[in-house]
Amino acid sequence: MASIEHSLEVTEEWVKKWDQVRTVLEMYGHFSGINRKVQLKYLKAGEVRTPVEGESTASSTSSSTTPVCPSHTPSTMPPTGQSISNVILYLVTLTLVGSLQAEALGKLFRTLYPGIRRTDGKNSPEDTQVYCSTKLHSTYRHDLKIYASDEGRVQTTAAAFAKGLLALDGDLTPILMQMAKTANTDGLLDDDCHARDFQQDLKKILHKALQDDVDWTPDDYATLNPSGLKSINNAMEFIKNPKKMCFEIAGYVKRMVEVIQWHRENQTNMTLYLNESWDLAERRWSKELREFKRVDKRGDVEFDISKIPDIYDNIKYDMEHNPD
């Protein structure tokens, strides 16, 4: 009987995930554009593909990332033989705020060029004119290339930056097609293979420190903040007891799920940003709660602090787009 109940729970979970995939794919009536990808990868016998940030996978199945929940990772079962991992990526689109910020950054870069003054001491209109990138010859301006990855939101950010840098008019699409370059960008960034080891060690230290159900002592301050940075000290003073703070965060997330459930039942005519359904919003927040607060068979609670940035992103998203 217990095995049957477990199988039913697993099946119900898979049905919910497939329903979420269908909801996301049907959002705009089609699956195309620079913000959507389909990837196929061969898996050897017994191999399980590990999802990376921004995608979700399932061996021999399709999965998707929603516009507001990019780190969704469905449960997978190890394949017994050779298989194909089918990954459907529905990447995050650049918001209006992000576009305006990128354009403002381009304007800032444009004004870094100094003005030119006459050396003979005579007054000239050129004295007050700033010579910047907009004064470049048209051939140089057209030859300007901005390198970006192949993600749609990154390319759109590059186009918005170019628009501010060169004081261009019009939509971002033609700017993107002309000035954003995505080929051979791997060599532009430093190799992070050595830094990744330090990152993993630091994550282990932080994960262990935030599981303790005691108030931090001066020794903890010295261990976690050996340089005595004021910002880190202020954060530790605000947290005080890390375990209690994690329980408090989980309580707020659970309260958010309850609020969404109430709106789903009583505000049926109310719509969310990008026509997101209440059911999808509930799954988005329930997923964060389930992955952040993990309870084992003995009833012991462990918190996955790597999910805190995801919770922050969901809070910021809903405050920006669903304030009501």
Secondary structure, DSSP 8 states (H G I E B T S, - for coil): -HHHHHHHHHHHHHHHHHHHHHHHHTSSSS--STTEEEEEEEE-TT------TT----BTS----BTTBTT--------SS-EEEEEEEE-----HHHHHHHHHHHHHHHTTS-----SSS---GGGG----GGGS-HHHHHH--EE--S-HHHHHHHHHHHHHHTT--S-HHHHHHHHEE-TT-GGGS---HHHHHHHHHHHHHHHHHTT--S---HHHHHHH-TT--HHHHHHHHHHSSHHHHHHHHHHHHHHHHHHHHHHHHH-TT---GGG--HHHHHHHHHHHHHHHEEE-TT--EEE-GGGHHHHHHHHHHHHHH---
